[in-house]
Each structure stands twice: as structure tokens, then as C-alpha cells.
Amino acid sequence: MRVLSVDTATRVLSVAVIENRTLLAELTVNHGQTHSTHLMPAIDAVLEHCRLCFKQLDGFAVCVGPGSFTGLRIGLSTIKGLAFAVSKPIAAISALDALAYQFPCVSHTICPMIDARKGEVYSAGYSFVAGELSQLWPASVSTPEAAVGDISAPRLFVGSGALLYRDRISDIAGDLALFASDGQDYIRAATIAMLGHRLLARQQGRPPSALNPWYIRASDATRRLSASARKK
């Protein structure tokens, strides 16, 4: 099974292709420029390296959030259009799941954190049980301090939020706060593809029309409309 995957949830853009859970090609770019300019060229480049065309893919996998509202819309709209054009299913993958999944050898609780701006982070808790990723508490948006909570055992913090608020996390958790090594705080499209492959193999892919971004927090525009409606 060949799967093309995309992650645009943060400022890092990542695209990959796997075949039967073997990585064929991956391109990751972290230059802070808009994903709308570089996503399709990145997809074309990865497919060219694999000598594949869209019709030779068996499905797609895409990170649906949480993350940047604009970035998620760009990634999802692109993948939905491609999947619709070749009539292939899409696997929807959580950004927090993907970040945690990248640390299978960690015996401690894993707390992925994604910068949500406004002084907040998207976060959740995970651990590996018998080699399988298990979610310990649900995803939420909160201050970094609230995300750390009443920590009583070593915990790995990873992601753009962990990078941004490392000092504040350390002030609360002290030596109990562990952090990923340099270069491991971004979501890899290869991870999105591997998780997507599992869903697609179980016939749990979705048609493009059924796929929506997972924001957790309402956008500023939505909140302003809600406030205006309440005033009226």
C-alpha cells in the first residue's frame, strides 16, 4: 500500500511517501514561509523521487490538527482535492498523536505540546503500553502551567509549545521535566504516513467530503460572531 502524507499543522512543512510501511521519500522544510506556496511543489518533488504519480497511490494521510488554523486549512484542502481527483481515501491523523508516536522507547509519560498562540498550548498525555500508544488524558488548550498540572513523575515534553515554554515548564516541574533532543520537536510526515497506513489498512479512511480540521479552540472570527450574536 502506497500512502502520501502531509503535515502543515505548524510552521514546519513535511511531505512523505511510504510503501508497505517502508519510507520511500520525505521532505521537511522549516523556513517560516507560507505553506500555500511550497506544499504542491514539495508533493511533486517527493513523488518524482519515488517515480510515482497520484493514480499509483492507494491513499492519503493528513494531519488534521490541532495547530495553525491557516496551515491546517491549506493541508486539508490540498489533500482533499487530490484524493477527490483520484478517488482515494484519506486517513485523518492528530498532531498530538503523531508527536507522541515518535517516542516509542520512552518509558515515561509523554506530553506533546503545540503552540496555540495567545500564551496557550494544545496538549495531551500519552504512554506506550505493550508497544502501543495509549492516551492518558484528552487533548485540550490551556496555559503551559495548566498543561503541566500536578506533575509527580518524570514526563517528556515535546513539540513547538515545549520549545517555546521550556523555561516555564522547568520552573514548575524542575528535574521531572524532560525534553526532546534538538530536531525532534516537529511532526514528521513519515509518522503521519505510518499512522495513516494503519487506518487505511483497516478500511478506516474517510472520503474527502467527511474530512474537517480539528481546531479544539474556536477561531477569532468565530468567537467574534458568537459574541456579536449574544449581544443581539
Backbone bond lengths (Angstrom), bond angles and torsions (degrees), N, CA, C in turn:
res aa  C-N    CA-C-N  psi(-1)  N-CA   C-N-CA  omega(-1)  CA-C   N-CA-C  phi
1 M - - - 1.465 - - 1.529 109.56 -
2 R 1.318 116.85 126.16 1.465 122.51 178.19 1.524 109.50 -100.54
3 V 1.322 115.60 128.54 1.466 121.68 -178.14 1.521 109.64 -128.38
4 L 1.312 116.04 130.17 1.468 122.02 171.94 1.517 108.12 -102.30
5 S 1.326 116.14 131.33 1.458 120.05 -176.63 1.520 111.44 -125.65
6 V 1.338 114.12 154.92 1.460 121.31 -177.87 1.520 109.48 -140.83
7 D 1.327 115.91 138.02 1.459 121.11 169.76 1.525 108.99 -128.99
8 T 1.336 115.50 123.90 1.464 121.80 176.24 1.533 110.05 -133.44
9 A 1.336 117.11 25.83 1.463 121.02 -173.92 1.522 113.03 -72.33
10 T 1.325 116.99 -24.95 1.458 121.30 -179.00 1.530 108.80 -126.58
11 R 1.314 116.85 -166.67 1.468 119.84 179.41 1.523 111.81 -70.67
12 V 1.338 117.73 -14.09 1.460 121.94 178.64 1.526 109.56 -88.14
13 L 1.323 116.33 129.50 1.464 123.08 177.52 1.519 108.51 -102.55
14 S 1.321 116.87 129.47 1.460 120.18 -179.22 1.526 110.50 -139.65
15 V 1.333 115.52 136.13 1.472 122.87 -179.84 1.520 107.75 -135.51
16 A 1.321 117.04 139.94 1.471 119.96 -179.57 1.525 110.43 -148.75
17 V 1.330 114.83 160.60 1.463 122.52 171.99 1.518 107.47 -132.01
18 I 1.341 116.67 131.22 1.462 121.25 174.18 1.530 108.62 -122.42
19 E 1.306 114.80 157.34 1.462 121.50 173.98 1.522 108.06 -133.16
20 N 1.326 116.06 116.32 1.466 121.27 -178.85 1.523 111.49 51.58
21 R 1.335 115.75 46.14 1.460 124.65 176.17 1.532 113.40 68.13
22 T 1.323 116.52 16.90 1.458 121.69 172.65 1.522 108.67 -109.18
23 L 1.321 117.06 126.69 1.456 120.67 -179.32 1.522 110.08 -71.06
24 L 1.332 115.95 124.57 1.464 121.54 176.88 1.523 111.69 -94.84
25 A 1.325 116.44 -41.07 1.468 119.92 -178.83 1.522 109.12 -162.20
26 E 1.322 115.49 148.55 1.458 121.17 178.21 1.519 108.43 -148.34
27 L 1.331 115.84 137.33 1.458 122.13 177.26 1.518 108.54 -130.38
28 T 1.331 116.88 121.56 1.455 122.39 -179.24 1.522 109.14 -126.09
29 V 1.328 116.60 129.59 1.458 122.05 -175.99 1.520 109.41 -128.79
30 N 1.334 116.58 132.82 1.455 121.63 179.14 1.524 109.18 -131.55
31 H 1.337 115.26 77.18 1.463 119.75 -178.09 1.528 112.63 -119.15
32 G 1.340 117.09 0.68 1.451 120.36 175.62 1.513 115.19 77.15
33 Q 1.323 118.38 1.70 1.461 121.24 179.23 1.524 110.14 -85.07
34 T 1.327 115.64 164.23 1.452 120.14 -176.61 1.524 111.80 -63.06
35 H 1.321 116.06 136.60 1.461 120.95 -179.59 1.528 112.24 -67.05
36 S 1.318 117.01 -26.24 1.468 119.72 -177.07 1.524 111.94 -61.82
37 T 1.326 116.96 -28.13 1.458 121.25 -178.84 1.525 111.99 -79.49
38 H 1.319 117.37 -32.21 1.462 120.58 -168.28 1.524 114.94 -111.77
39 L 1.343 118.40 -10.47 1.459 118.82 -173.91 1.526 112.74 -65.49
40 M 1.320 118.47 -53.61 1.469 119.91 -178.30 1.525 112.57 -63.68
41 P 1.341 119.64 -42.16 1.476 118.05 174.42 1.521 112.57 -59.77
42 A 1.331 117.80 -35.55 1.466 120.76 178.11 1.528 110.44 -67.07
43 I 1.331 116.31 -43.28 1.466 120.47 177.58 1.531 110.44 -60.92
44 D 1.329 116.49 -46.10 1.468 120.71 179.72 1.525 111.01 -61.19
45 A 1.342 116.05 -40.39 1.469 119.76 -178.27 1.527 111.23 -65.68
46 V 1.335 116.66 -42.75 1.469 120.40 -179.37 1.530 110.57 -65.25
47 L 1.312 116.95 -43.69 1.465 119.92 178.51 1.526 111.47 -65.03
48 E 1.329 116.64 -37.20 1.464 119.83 178.79 1.527 110.93 -64.07
49 H 1.320 117.17 -40.77 1.460 120.56 178.20 1.524 111.07 -63.82
50 C 1.334 116.61 -31.65 1.473 121.29 179.56 1.522 112.33 -87.55
51 R 1.324 115.83 -7.27 1.467 121.45 -176.28 1.528 110.87 56.76
52 L 1.335 113.96 47.86 1.462 120.71 179.88 1.521 109.86 -125.73
53 C 1.324 115.27 157.06 1.451 121.53 170.52 1.524 108.04 -117.25
54 F 1.327 116.67 169.75 1.464 120.20 -175.84 1.528 112.58 -60.14
55 K 1.330 117.06 -36.02 1.462 119.80 -178.24 1.522 112.63 -67.33
56 Q 1.323 117.28 -17.91 1.457 120.51 179.89 1.529 112.62 -87.67
57 L 1.321 116.42 -2.68 1.460 120.56 176.75 1.527 109.72 -83.67
58 D 1.320 116.29 150.79 1.465 121.31 177.68 1.520 112.23 -98.88
59 G 1.322 116.49 -15.14 1.457 119.84 179.34 1.511 111.17 177.66
60 F 1.320 114.51 177.23 1.459 121.87 -178.38 1.527 109.13 -127.36
61 A 1.319 115.59 155.97 1.461 121.26 172.69 1.527 107.16 -134.19
62 V 1.313 116.00 139.06 1.462 119.54 -177.13 1.524 109.48 -143.11
63 C 1.314 115.38 142.73 1.459 121.01 174.75 1.521 108.50 -76.94
64 V 1.335 117.23 122.22 1.465 121.06 -175.43 1.532 112.58 -99.96
65 G 1.349 117.79 0.02 1.445 120.16 178.18 1.515 111.46 120.33
66 P 1.313 114.85 -179.50 1.465 127.73 3.95 1.528 111.39 -76.45
67 G 1.328 114.39 164.63 1.454 120.23 -179.00 1.508 110.57 165.63
68 S 1.315 115.62 -155.61 1.453 121.93 179.69 1.524 110.66 -62.86
69 F 1.325 117.28 125.96 1.460 120.14 -179.23 1.531 110.93 -58.62
70 T 1.334 116.70 -46.49 1.462 120.90 -178.75 1.522 110.47 -66.18
71 G 1.318 116.92 -45.74 1.456 120.20 -179.79 1.514 112.47 -60.12
72 L 1.328 116.96 -43.83 1.468 120.33 179.36 1.526 111.55 -62.39
73 R 1.322 116.43 -42.08 1.470 119.33 179.58 1.521 111.38 -62.35
74 I 1.331 116.80 -39.93 1.467 120.49 179.50 1.524 110.61 -63.89
75 G 1.325 116.67 -48.39 1.461 120.14 -179.20 1.515 112.96 -63.41
76 L 1.326 116.33 -46.08 1.460 119.94 -177.46 1.515 112.43 -67.87
77 S 1.320 116.97 -43.07 1.465 118.63 -178.66 1.525 110.97 -64.61
78 T 1.322 116.97 -36.55 1.464 120.45 178.75 1.521 111.00 -66.68
79 I 1.320 117.01 -49.28 1.466 120.47 -178.54 1.524 111.34 -66.91
80 K 1.317 117.11 -38.49 1.468 119.45 178.05 1.523 110.85 -62.43
81 G 1.322 117.26 -40.94 1.457 120.54 178.56 1.522 112.02 -64.60
82 L 1.334 116.79 -43.50 1.462 120.44 179.35 1.527 111.15 -66.09
83 A 1.336 116.70 -43.94 1.462 120.37 -179.39 1.525 111.40 -63.93
84 F 1.326 115.77 -39.13 1.462 119.56 178.29 1.524 110.73 -64.47
85 A 1.332 116.41 -39.79 1.467 120.78 -176.72 1.521 112.48 -65.40
86 V 1.333 117.43 -33.37 1.474 119.96 -177.75 1.525 112.78 -111.68
87 S 1.347 116.20 8.19 1.468 122.39 176.27 1.531 112.58 55.06
88 K 1.332 115.53 52.86 1.458 121.71 179.14 1.528 109.86 -120.30
89 P 1.334 117.74 151.12 1.470 120.93 -179.56 1.524 111.94 -77.61
90 I 1.328 114.33 163.67 1.468 121.58 179.31 1.522 108.89 -125.04
91 A 1.328 116.01 136.22 1.460 121.84 172.60 1.521 108.49 -98.99
92 A 1.330 116.62 126.65 1.469 122.42 -179.63 1.525 108.87 -94.95
93 I 1.338 116.16 124.15 1.460 121.27 -174.36 1.524 110.57 -121.97
94 S 1.327 116.26 134.92 1.459 122.45 177.07 1.527 110.38 -74.46
95 A 1.329 116.32 137.47 1.462 121.30 176.88 1.519 110.87 -63.18
96 L 1.334 117.00 -37.95 1.459 120.90 -179.50 1.527 111.21 -69.71
97 D 1.324 116.69 -40.69 1.469 120.25 175.04 1.529 110.39 -58.00
98 A 1.338 115.53 -45.82 1.461 120.56 -176.27 1.525 111.47 -63.26
99 L 1.324 117.02 -44.06 1.461 120.07 179.29 1.524 111.37 -60.84
100 A 1.322 116.74 -45.40 1.466 120.31 -179.68 1.528 111.52 -66.33
101 Y 1.314 116.89 -37.21 1.464 122.65 -176.80 1.528 112.00 -63.43
102 Q 1.316 116.57 -20.69 1.456 121.05 -177.30 1.538 113.27 -79.35
103 F 1.360 116.97 2.36 1.461 120.52 -178.85 1.536 111.27 -128.64
104 P 1.338 117.13 59.66 1.468 120.42 -174.49 1.523 114.43 -68.78
105 C 1.321 117.99 -18.99 1.467 120.11 -177.23 1.520 112.75 -94.34
106 V 1.324 116.79 3.16 1.463 120.70 179.68 1.523 109.48 -84.38
107 S 1.316 116.68 126.05 1.464 120.77 -178.42 1.524 112.47 -88.39
108 H 1.332 117.15 -13.63 1.458 121.01 -179.46 1.533 110.80 -85.53
109 T 1.321 115.24 171.34 1.462 120.30 171.09 1.527 108.79 -64.38
110 I 1.322 115.18 140.00 1.468 121.67 179.74 1.516 108.39 -109.91
111 C 1.324 116.77 127.68 1.459 121.30 -179.91 1.526 109.61 -121.40
112 P 1.340 117.64 92.30 1.460 119.17 175.31 1.525 110.38 -70.40
113 M 1.313 116.15 138.96 1.469 122.43 178.86 1.524 108.76 -131.41
114 I 1.311 116.19 127.68 1.461 122.00 176.59 1.517 108.67 -116.56
115 D 1.315 116.01 131.60 1.458 120.65 -179.95 1.531 110.25 -58.63
116 A 1.329 116.42 122.11 1.465 121.76 178.69 1.530 111.73 -104.94
117 R 1.333 115.46 5.95 1.472 122.47 -176.56 1.534 109.98 62.92
118 K 1.306 116.26 179.20 1.469 121.87 -178.58 1.526 112.20 57.61
119 G 1.349 117.10 26.41 1.455 120.43 179.90 1.508 114.63 74.16
120 E 1.340 117.56 19.51 1.462 121.49 -177.39 1.529 111.14 -125.30
121 V 1.339 114.79 166.71 1.461 121.46 177.00 1.527 109.54 -134.94
122 Y 1.316 115.42 151.17 1.460 121.72 166.56 1.523 105.96 -89.79
123 S 1.307 118.10 133.59 1.460 119.49 -177.61 1.525 110.98 -151.99
124 A 1.335 114.48 165.83 1.463 122.72 174.73 1.521 106.99 -161.87
125 G 1.325 116.68 173.65 1.462 120.65 -179.72 1.516 111.60 -121.62
126 Y 1.333 116.58 141.12 1.468 121.61 -176.99 1.522 110.62 -142.45
127 S 1.322 114.96 161.73 1.464 121.47 167.60 1.524 107.16 -151.79
128 F 1.319 115.62 162.36 1.459 120.38 175.78 1.524 108.82 -99.43
129 V 1.313 115.55 126.09 1.467 122.45 178.87 1.520 107.96 -121.44
130 A 1.321 115.80 116.89 1.467 121.51 -178.00 1.524 111.40 52.50
131 G 1.327 115.24 39.39 1.454 121.00 176.66 1.513 115.36 81.77
132 E 1.332 117.60 -0.25 1.459 121.24 -179.35 1.523 109.94 -111.56
133 L 1.323 116.36 139.54 1.456 121.37 179.68 1.522 110.27 -72.90
134 S 1.337 116.24 128.15 1.461 121.95 -179.43 1.527 109.15 -123.87
135 Q 1.329 116.68 133.56 1.466 120.30 179.90 1.522 109.57 -87.43
136 L 1.332 115.33 127.57 1.466 121.63 -176.98 1.516 112.60 -92.14
137 W 1.319 117.96 -37.17 1.460 120.99 173.62 1.517 108.87 -145.38
138 P 1.331 116.68 152.30 1.463 120.62 -170.51 1.521 113.68 -72.47
139 A 1.308 114.88 162.68 1.462 121.57 178.50 1.519 110.48 -68.13
140 S 1.318 115.00 144.57 1.463 120.60 178.39 1.517 108.75 -154.90
141 V 1.322 115.64 170.18 1.461 121.54 173.56 1.521 107.19 -118.91
142 S 1.337 116.01 130.88 1.457 120.42 -175.27 1.523 109.10 -162.14
143 T 1.312 116.06 178.80 1.460 119.89 171.25 1.527 108.66 -69.27
144 P 1.332 117.74 157.66 1.469 119.16 176.86 1.523 111.70 -58.24
145 E 1.326 117.58 -37.52 1.452 121.25 -179.91 1.525 111.40 -61.67
146 A 1.321 116.72 -43.79 1.462 120.32 178.79 1.520 111.32 -67.19
147 A 1.319 116.97 -33.65 1.462 120.88 179.52 1.525 111.35 -67.57
148 V 1.331 116.41 -34.73 1.465 119.86 177.22 1.527 110.34 -69.28
149 G 1.345 116.85 -42.64 1.451 121.97 175.96 1.520 113.01 64.47
150 D 1.334 115.60 -153.71 1.467 121.75 -179.70 1.525 109.57 -87.69
151 I 1.301 115.89 76.70 1.465 121.06 -176.24 1.530 110.05 -74.20
152 S 1.334 115.57 134.96 1.471 119.79 -178.27 1.523 112.54 -133.74
153 A 1.325 116.81 0.99 1.463 121.50 179.74 1.522 108.07 -146.62
154 P 1.319 118.23 159.60 1.468 120.12 -179.90 1.524 111.44 -55.18
155 R 1.317 115.38 141.79 1.462 120.64 -177.55 1.527 108.69 -144.10
156 L 1.324 116.32 135.46 1.462 121.07 178.31 1.521 109.74 -90.19
157 F 1.319 116.72 122.84 1.461 122.60 176.08 1.529 108.07 -105.41
158 V 1.334 115.39 129.51 1.454 119.84 -174.33 1.520 109.89 -144.28
159 G 1.321 116.88 148.52 1.453 121.34 177.42 1.511 112.37 118.75
160 S 1.328 115.83 175.16 1.461 120.89 -177.69 1.524 112.13 -61.88
161 G 1.335 117.26 -33.38 1.457 120.84 177.78 1.517 111.86 -69.67
162 A 1.334 116.48 -38.46 1.467 120.70 177.60 1.523 110.55 -65.27
163 L 1.317 116.54 -37.96 1.462 120.52 177.01 1.524 110.87 -64.69
164 L 1.314 115.93 -46.90 1.461 120.98 -174.95 1.523 112.21 -67.02
165 Y 1.325 116.51 -39.15 1.465 120.68 -173.22 1.539 112.36 -111.60
166 R 1.302 116.84 27.92 1.469 120.83 -176.99 1.530 111.79 -56.64
167 D 1.320 117.25 -44.44 1.467 119.55 -177.64 1.530 111.41 -64.08
168 R 1.329 116.91 -41.41 1.461 120.29 -179.73 1.523 111.33 -67.72
169 I 1.325 116.43 -37.34 1.465 120.47 177.38 1.524 109.89 -64.86
170 S 1.328 116.17 -43.90 1.464 120.88 -179.71 1.516 111.59 -64.72
171 D 1.339 116.86 -35.49 1.469 119.66 178.66 1.526 111.44 -60.87
172 I 1.349 116.06 -34.51 1.470 120.64 -178.40 1.525 111.35 -83.96
173 A 1.326 115.75 -48.62 1.466 121.08 -169.88 1.524 113.84 -92.92
174 G 1.319 117.72 -18.50 1.458 120.15 -179.17 1.516 112.22 59.11
175 D 1.336 116.56 -133.19 1.464 121.40 -177.81 1.531 113.19 -70.60
176 L 1.315 117.29 -11.15 1.468 120.25 178.38 1.533 111.67 -75.88
177 A 1.323 116.35 -16.82 1.469 120.92 179.81 1.520 109.73 -86.38
178 L 1.318 116.29 118.59 1.454 122.97 175.20 1.526 108.49 -109.94
179 F 1.319 116.47 149.22 1.461 120.17 -176.91 1.527 110.21 -131.12
180 A 1.322 115.00 150.35 1.461 120.85 -179.36 1.526 110.52 -66.97
181 S 1.316 115.84 154.95 1.458 120.97 176.36 1.525 110.13 -67.87
182 D 1.321 116.12 163.50 1.463 121.11 -179.91 1.531 110.46 -54.99
183 G 1.326 115.29 135.47 1.458 120.58 176.82 1.512 115.18 86.06
184 Q 1.345 117.92 1.57 1.464 120.38 -177.85 1.521 113.22 -108.67
185 D 1.307 117.35 11.86 1.465 120.30 -176.42 1.525 113.70 -96.86
186 Y 1.300 117.88 6.74 1.465 119.65 178.65 1.531 110.65 -111.06
187 I 1.309 115.13 157.23 1.464 121.24 179.11 1.523 109.14 -81.79
188 R 1.304 116.81 128.64 1.463 120.99 177.01 1.530 110.06 -92.75
189 A 1.314 115.71 136.50 1.463 119.80 176.16 1.524 110.68 -63.07
190 A 1.331 117.71 -28.54 1.465 120.05 176.66 1.522 110.74 -60.57
191 T 1.336 116.75 -38.01 1.463 120.65 177.15 1.524 110.52 -66.19
192 I 1.332 116.64 -44.52 1.466 120.89 176.89 1.525 109.91 -57.26
193 A 1.337 116.57 -40.80 1.461 120.79 -179.29 1.527 111.69 -66.52
194 M 1.343 116.75 -42.59 1.469 119.89 -179.11 1.531 111.25 -64.99
195 L 1.327 116.49 -43.49 1.460 119.56 176.67 1.531 110.99 -66.11
196 G 1.316 115.62 -38.68 1.457 119.81 178.27 1.515 112.34 -65.15
197 H 1.311 116.29 -38.45 1.464 120.79 178.72 1.526 110.80 -58.06
198 R 1.334 116.58 -40.91 1.464 120.59 -179.89 1.531 110.92 -62.17
199 L 1.330 116.48 -43.14 1.461 120.10 179.66 1.522 111.23 -67.92
200 L 1.311 117.10 -44.15 1.464 120.42 -178.30 1.525 111.14 -65.68
201 A 1.341 117.24 -35.94 1.462 120.48 178.46 1.523 111.48 -65.98
202 R 1.350 116.00 -26.28 1.470 120.69 177.71 1.528 111.84 -92.99
203 Q 1.305 116.87 11.89 1.464 122.09 -178.81 1.527 111.38 61.76
204 Q 1.341 116.83 34.46 1.454 121.41 -179.22 1.533 112.22 -107.35
205 G 1.310 115.74 21.66 1.459 119.57 173.33 1.515 110.64 -74.82
206 R 1.314 116.22 164.12 1.460 120.98 -178.72 1.529 110.46 -120.79
207 P 1.327 116.74 150.15 1.459 119.01 172.02 1.533 109.49 -71.73
208 P 1.315 118.31 156.32 1.473 120.17 -178.58 1.523 113.46 -53.60
209 S 1.308 117.81 -37.16 1.468 121.02 -176.35 1.525 113.06 -66.20
210 A 1.347 117.20 -19.39 1.463 120.77 -176.06 1.525 112.47 -98.60
211 L 1.328 117.31 6.38 1.452 120.82 -174.31 1.526 110.79 -103.19
212 N 1.329 116.19 128.55 1.464 121.98 179.01 1.529 110.00 -136.88
213 P 1.325 116.83 152.35 1.468 119.18 177.00 1.520 111.57 -68.41
214 W 1.310 116.05 151.82 1.458 122.85 178.73 1.525 107.37 -109.54
215 Y 1.322 115.12 98.90 1.456 120.00 -173.32 1.536 113.38 -88.39
216 I 1.313 118.39 -30.36 1.476 125.99 -171.30 1.524 110.10 68.60
217 R 1.333 116.84 -56.85 1.457 120.89 -179.52 1.523 109.58 -102.60
218 A 1.330 116.56 137.71 1.456 120.62 178.91 1.524 110.33 -66.16
219 S 1.314 116.63 148.19 1.456 121.24 178.65 1.521 110.57 -69.02
220 D 1.334 116.09 163.17 1.463 120.56 178.15 1.523 110.83 -59.06
221 A 1.332 115.96 -39.97 1.464 119.45 -179.27 1.523 111.15 -63.52
222 T 1.340 116.29 -41.91 1.459 120.67 179.35 1.516 111.16 -64.35
223 R 1.340 115.56 -42.26 1.466 119.36 179.49 1.526 111.23 -64.84
224 R 1.320 117.58 -38.64 1.466 120.11 178.61 1.522 110.94 -66.25
225 L 1.333 117.55 -39.24 1.456 120.39 177.53 1.519 111.50 -65.13
226 S 1.342 116.36 -40.20 1.452 120.64 179.09 1.529 110.95 -65.15
227 A 1.334 115.96 -42.58 1.466 119.99 178.46 1.509 111.26 -63.80
228 S 1.336 116.29 -40.51 1.460 120.36 179.25 1.520 111.00 -64.91
229 A 1.337 116.60 -40.27 1.464 120.94 179.77 1.529 110.61 -65.10
230 R 1.340 116.96 -38.89 1.457 119.69 179.82 1.536 111.61 -66.10
231 K 1.328 115.94 -37.78 1.464 120.11 178.75 1.529 111.34 -64.53
232 K 1.350 114.97 -36.41 1.473 118.49 -179.52 1.518 111.22 -72.81
